Structure formats: C-alpha cells, structure tokens
C-alpha cells in the first residue's frame, strides 16, 4: 500500500515493513507533495502526479525502488499533476488545458487539448475513462464524452446537470460515471450505443 503524506513524500506499507521515500531522496521521488497516483493495469507501474514537479513512474514495484521522471520529447511534464487510470492499460495525465496518455513502453502521446472540446475556452477539471472506450471530461462547461472520433457527447445543465461546473468524475464497477457539481452528486448511466440520456441525481 502506498500513502501520500502531504509535503513529506510517500510511505509504503508492505507486509510488516513501513518505508519512507523522502522528497528528493536517493530513490528519485523528485517531489515533495504527491497529489495523485494510480497503478497502470497493463504494466503494474505506479504513476505519480506531483503538485509542482511533474510526473514520476515506478516501473518495478517488487525490486529495488527507483522512481523515474516521465518526459515528453525529452522535456519534463511541468504543470501536469492529474493522473487517472485507463482500463485498457496505460494512464491519462492531465491539467486544466490538456490530456495526455502515458505507457511505460510507448511514453507520452497527446490525446486532446481544451480547444478540441469547444470553440469557447473550457477548463478541464477532471477526467475518467470507461471500459467502453469513452473518456469523460469534467469541465466548467458540463461533461464532455471523447472517443476515437472526437467529441461524442456533451452534457450541460440543460440536460439535467444542476450546474455546468463539474468538479470530479468517477467510473464505478457498473460503468456509471459519477459526477460532482456544487451542491449535488449524480451519475451518467452506462451507454452501449445511442440512447436517451437519463441522469440520476
């Protein structure tokens, strides 16, 4: 079990052993505050998003602990802190303006920018990937659904959200995408194809 501890780096509890990985310590954590972490289902790598020091990956969680910096074309991913799992393997990395995809083998590839969602400025607040291949994007203009052909869905307050400002998303084991708006929580039911939208709040 991995535990982020504020500005004190990471702790790992494995069996009866408790290990502290110090900020900027010899293991290469390279950051103070971990804000997100996920495990890539395909490679079993632990991917960490830090508050201000980019993304780190621990490729081998069973041997010697050595964190590596994730880069894009040789440049650090400064300003990227969001990390979410892709059910098909790999992880999504994001901030308020861009979404990237990372796998330990292929590295970082662009997925979308906020300008791909709307001609008007949109702020990305959170993302969540579904087992059906849809990537939901929480924004200050509702929820967007992105697939291989682009924007496939856009849900706003006119469709039943209590507010266009969607802060958090989470896909549960039944495929429902839960959303959080100011003062309310609801979900988008799983969609296998074109269907009428029935939000529950």
C-alpha positions as CSV (number, residue, x, y, z in Angstrom):
1,X,0.0,0.0,0.0
2,X,1.3,3.5,-1.0
3,X,0.4,6.5,1.1
4,X,0.9,10.1,0.1
5,X,1.8,12.2,3.1
6,X,1.4,15.9,2.3
7,X,4.8,17.6,1.7
8,X,6.6,14.5,3.1
9,X,6.8,12.4,0.0
10,X,5.5,8.8,0.1
11,X,5.2,5.9,2.5
12,X,4.9,2.3,1.6
13,X,3.4,-0.4,3.8
14,X,4.4,-3.9,2.6
15,X,3.7,-6.8,5.0
16,X,5.2,-5.7,8.3
17,X,7.6,-3.2,6.7
18,X,7.0,0.5,6.6
19,X,9.3,2.5,4.3
20,X,9.5,6.3,3.9
21,X,10.5,7.7,0.5
22,X,11.8,11.2,1.2
23,X,11.3,14.1,-1.1
24,X,14.3,14.4,-3.3
25,X,15.7,11.2,-1.7
26,X,18.1,8.6,-3.2
27,X,15.2,6.7,-4.8
28,X,14.5,9.6,-7.2
29,X,11.0,10.6,-6.0
30,X,11.9,14.1,-7.0
31,X,9.0,15.9,-5.4
32,X,7.5,16.9,-2.1
33,X,3.8,16.7,-2.5
34,X,2.1,13.8,-4.3
35,X,-1.4,14.8,-5.4
36,X,-2.4,11.8,-7.5
37,X,-1.3,8.2,-8.0
38,X,-2.5,5.2,-10.0
39,X,-1.3,1.8,-11.0
40,X,-1.2,1.0,-14.7
41,X,-3.2,-2.2,-15.1
42,X,-1.1,-3.4,-18.0
43,X,2.4,-2.9,-16.7
44,X,1.8,-2.7,-12.9
45,X,3.8,0.5,-12.8
46,X,3.0,3.1,-10.2
47,X,2.5,6.5,-11.8
48,X,2.6,9.6,-9.5
49,X,1.4,13.2,-10.2
50,X,3.1,15.8,-8.0
51,X,2.0,19.3,-7.0
52,X,4.7,21.2,-8.9
53,X,7.4,18.7,-10.0
54,X,5.7,16.8,-12.8
55,X,5.1,13.1,-13.2
56,X,7.1,10.2,-11.8
57,X,6.9,6.4,-12.5
58,X,8.0,3.4,-10.5
59,X,8.2,0.7,-13.2
60,X,9.3,-2.2,-10.9
61,X,7.4,-2.3,-7.7
62,X,8.9,-5.6,-6.5
63,X,12.6,-5.0,-6.8
64,X,14.8,-2.0,-6.0
65,X,12.7,1.2,-5.7
66,X,13.8,3.7,-8.3
67,X,11.4,6.5,-9.4
68,X,11.9,7.9,-12.9
69,X,10.8,11.2,-14.3
70,X,8.2,11.0,-17.1
71,X,9.1,13.3,-20.0
72,X,7.6,14.2,-23.4
73,X,10.2,14.5,-26.2
74,X,12.8,14.9,-23.5
75,X,11.1,17.7,-21.6
76,X,9.7,17.3,-18.1
77,X,5.9,17.5,-17.7
78,X,5.8,20.6,-15.6
79,X,2.3,21.8,-14.8
80,X,0.8,18.3,-15.2
81,X,-0.4,16.8,-11.9
82,X,-3.6,14.8,-12.8
83,X,-3.2,11.1,-13.2
84,X,-6.1,8.7,-14.0
85,X,-6.1,5.0,-15.0
86,X,-7.0,3.8,-18.5
87,X,-8.9,0.5,-18.2
88,X,-7.2,-0.7,-21.4
89,X,-3.7,-0.2,-19.9
90,X,-1.7,3.0,-19.6
91,X,-2.7,6.1,-17.7
92,X,-4.0,9.5,-18.6
93,X,-2.2,12.6,-17.5
94,X,-3.9,16.0,-17.4
95,X,-4.1,19.6,-16.3
96,X,-6.6,22.3,-16.9
97,X,-5.8,22.6,-20.6
98,X,-4.6,19.3,-21.9
99,X,-4.9,15.5,-21.7
100,X,-2.0,13.1,-22.5
101,X,-1.7,9.3,-22.4
102,X,1.3,7.5,-20.9
103,X,2.5,3.9,-21.1
104,X,6.0,2.9,-19.8
105,X,6.8,1.3,-23.2
106,X,5.4,4.0,-25.6
107,X,5.9,7.1,-23.5
108,X,3.7,10.1,-23.7
109,X,1.3,10.8,-26.5
110,X,-1.2,13.7,-26.8
111,X,-4.9,12.9,-26.6
112,X,-6.7,16.3,-26.6
113,X,-6.5,20.0,-25.7
114,X,-9.2,22.1,-24.2
115,X,-9.7,23.7,-27.7
116,X,-10.7,20.3,-29.1
117,X,-13.8,20.3,-26.8
118,X,-15.3,23.7,-27.7
119,X,-14.6,26.8,-29.7
120,X,-15.1,28.7,-26.5
121,X,-12.5,28.5,-23.7
122,X,-13.1,25.4,-21.5
123,X,-11.3,24.5,-18.3
124,X,-10.6,20.7,-17.7
125,X,-11.3,19.8,-14.0
126,X,-11.2,16.0,-14.1
127,X,-11.3,13.0,-16.4
128,X,-12.5,9.4,-16.1
129,X,-12.2,6.6,-18.7
130,X,-14.9,4.0,-19.1
131,X,-14.5,0.3,-20.0
132,X,-16.3,1.0,-23.3
133,X,-13.7,3.4,-24.5
134,X,-15.3,6.7,-23.7
135,X,-13.2,9.3,-21.9
136,X,-15.4,11.7,-19.8
137,X,-14.0,15.2,-19.2
138,X,-15.4,17.3,-16.4
139,X,-15.2,21.0,-17.3
140,X,-16.6,24.4,-16.3
141,X,-19.0,23.8,-19.3
142,X,-20.5,20.5,-18.3
143,X,-19.3,16.9,-19.1
144,X,-17.8,16.0,-22.5
145,X,-17.5,12.5,-23.8
146,X,-14.5,11.9,-26.0
147,X,-13.8,8.8,-28.2
148,X,-11.6,8.0,-31.1
149,X,-13.6,10.3,-33.4
150,X,-13.7,13.3,-31.1
151,X,-16.4,14.8,-29.0
152,X,-19.2,12.2,-28.9
153,X,-21.3,13.6,-26.1
154,X,-21.7,17.0,-24.3
155,X,-23.9,17.1,-21.2
156,X,-24.8,20.5,-19.6
157,X,-27.3,21.9,-17.1
158,X,-29.8,21.9,-19.9
159,X,-29.6,18.1,-19.9
160,X,-30.1,17.7,-16.2
161,X,-26.8,18.6,-14.5
162,X,-27.5,21.0,-11.6
163,X,-24.6,23.1,-12.7
164,X,-22.2,23.4,-15.7
165,X,-19.3,23.5,-13.3
166,X,-18.4,19.8,-12.9
167,X,-15.5,19.3,-10.4
168,X,-15.0,15.5,-10.2
169,X,-15.7,12.3,-12.1
170,X,-15.5,8.6,-11.1
171,X,-16.5,5.5,-13.0
172,X,-17.7,2.7,-10.8
173,X,-17.6,-1.1,-11.4
174,X,-21.1,-1.0,-13.1
175,X,-19.8,1.5,-15.6
176,X,-21.7,4.5,-14.2
177,X,-19.9,7.8,-14.4
178,X,-20.4,9.7,-11.1
179,X,-20.1,13.5,-11.3
180,X,-19.8,16.2,-8.6
181,X,-21.2,19.7,-9.1
182,X,-21.6,22.4,-6.5
183,X,-24.2,21.0,-4.0
184,X,-25.0,17.8,-5.9
185,X,-23.8,14.4,-6.9
186,X,-25.2,12.3,-9.7
187,X,-24.3,9.8,-12.4
188,X,-24.4,9.2,-16.1
189,X,-25.6,5.6,-16.8
190,X,-23.6,3.3,-19.0
191,X,-24.3,3.8,-22.7
192,X,-23.8,0.9,-25.1
193,X,-25.0,3.0,-28.1
194,X,-27.2,5.9,-29.0
195,X,-29.8,6.3,-26.2
196,X,-31.8,8.9,-24.4
197,X,-29.9,10.4,-21.6
198,X,-31.4,9.8,-18.1
199,X,-29.3,11.4,-15.4
200,X,-29.7,10.4,-11.8
201,X,-29.0,12.9,-9.1
